[in-house]
Amino acid sequence: MGSRAAESRTNDGVLSASSSSEKQGKAIAVVGAQWGDEGKGKIIDSLAHTTDFVVRFQGGANAGHTINNSYGRFALHLLPSGVFYPKVINVLGPGVALNVRALLKEHQMLLDRGVPAPQLAVSDKAQVVLPHHILLDAYQEEGVAGRAFGSTKQGISPFYSAKYAKKGIRVGVLFDEKLLREEVEQSLHIPNILFSEVYKKPTLDAEEIVQDLLEQREMLRPFVTDTTQLLLSGIDDGKTILLEGQLGTLRDPDHGIYPYSTSSSTLAGFATVGAGIPPRAIQRVIAVVKAYSSKVGDGPFVAGIADPEEAQKLRLMGGDKGEFGATTGRPRDVGYFDAVATRYGVRVQGATEIALTNLDVLGYLPQIPLCVGYKVDGKVTSEFPSAHLLYDAEPVFETVEGWQSGKEEMQSIREFSKLPPQAQAYVEKIEELCGVPVTMVSVGPGRDDIIFR
Ligand code: GDP
């Protein structure tokens, strides 16, 4: 798969069909291999000029993608990152946690800032985030004092709990007022008991929620469609689909650092479910990987930099404006590249290739440490342990030569061979440690700050 995928890529990032005899369209997953914030939005914005669809398949407005292009700097939370290309259809699939007002606000923000109206398609099977989900999130996080899980309080965990308990409200049901009223009443039954009996808070009124949802429905109406049919027809017609992951492998509820995980699967394997396309349609899996480590929120972070001053240097140097959460503004924890976690992240994603981002950031370091092993129970391993073993794991570092070039200098480079030799060696080292080719190297936050290999 890897070599076939590599052959299918031209050296300017054009997402061409994998073989001329193939009539079927194809899907390419662009997913995070670490803790999230790897730069997926930037990579999609750099690639989306030749795709037909960009699809969000999981998560909600609880994390953000930062994008820098000719229209300005944007932090997108719910909109797919293809919205800057008017010909791209941006899909919110059934797997998404849809906060309707947040979506519409973001859409309006784009128009206000001079972005041409994007094409947007919202699945009638997607479910909506309800006011009680958001309140439950806040009350639950307050109630677990001392062991909070870093919730962004956007209602995401109660939303998915309700969805799998079959108490969710699908977008399609917004158009059937009678059914909507019944389902909202059912959805409120247990939350209202929790509010009054457990949390000692006011209860919510079903009718108020219904009226609010009916108002939201009217604003959402132009975008609602059966996106499953849309994408299946797209595949039949030979179209290209970019599947946009939110967060990364280490936030996956099954394979990540549970319980410091998110509530929907962040894996390319789930993309087929959350978007509604056949698994065989996915021909490439691009794991987006940052050249160092960053994580927002709580939970063990083996390769995190313990020294506050050393950490602050990397934090301020990182990303486009320092390592601070795009949604929350929270300072992110930072560390050097963690090959144990990233190799695992890449493998669990089934990555055919890596897009390495933020290479320009590390130029301030004369020597660059890389975490190449974890010491667990007195033994050094390069395999990522199950999450419950991480609390006592210690990092094992190796150091390589830095290249000591300023960010601006690095950001102007467009050919791999023009990178300083130590930077080339660093990329090759990551390739070797992860076992997957690095086909793209991002050297700056802008759309064009990218080297295709
Ligand atoms: P996402 O959620 O995976 O899209 O990542 P975020 O947008 O949350 O965080 C990535 C950060 O890195 C943002 O600040 C981006 O602007 C920034 N970024 C992406 N690629 C590069 C790069 O190659 N160099 C620099 N300096 N910043 C980058």
Residues whose N, C-alpha, C, O or C-beta is under 5 A from the ligand:
A	BS01	GDP	G36 D37 E38 G39 K40 G41 K42 G64 H65 T66 G319 D320 K321 A326 T357 N358 L359 D360 S442 V443 G444 P445
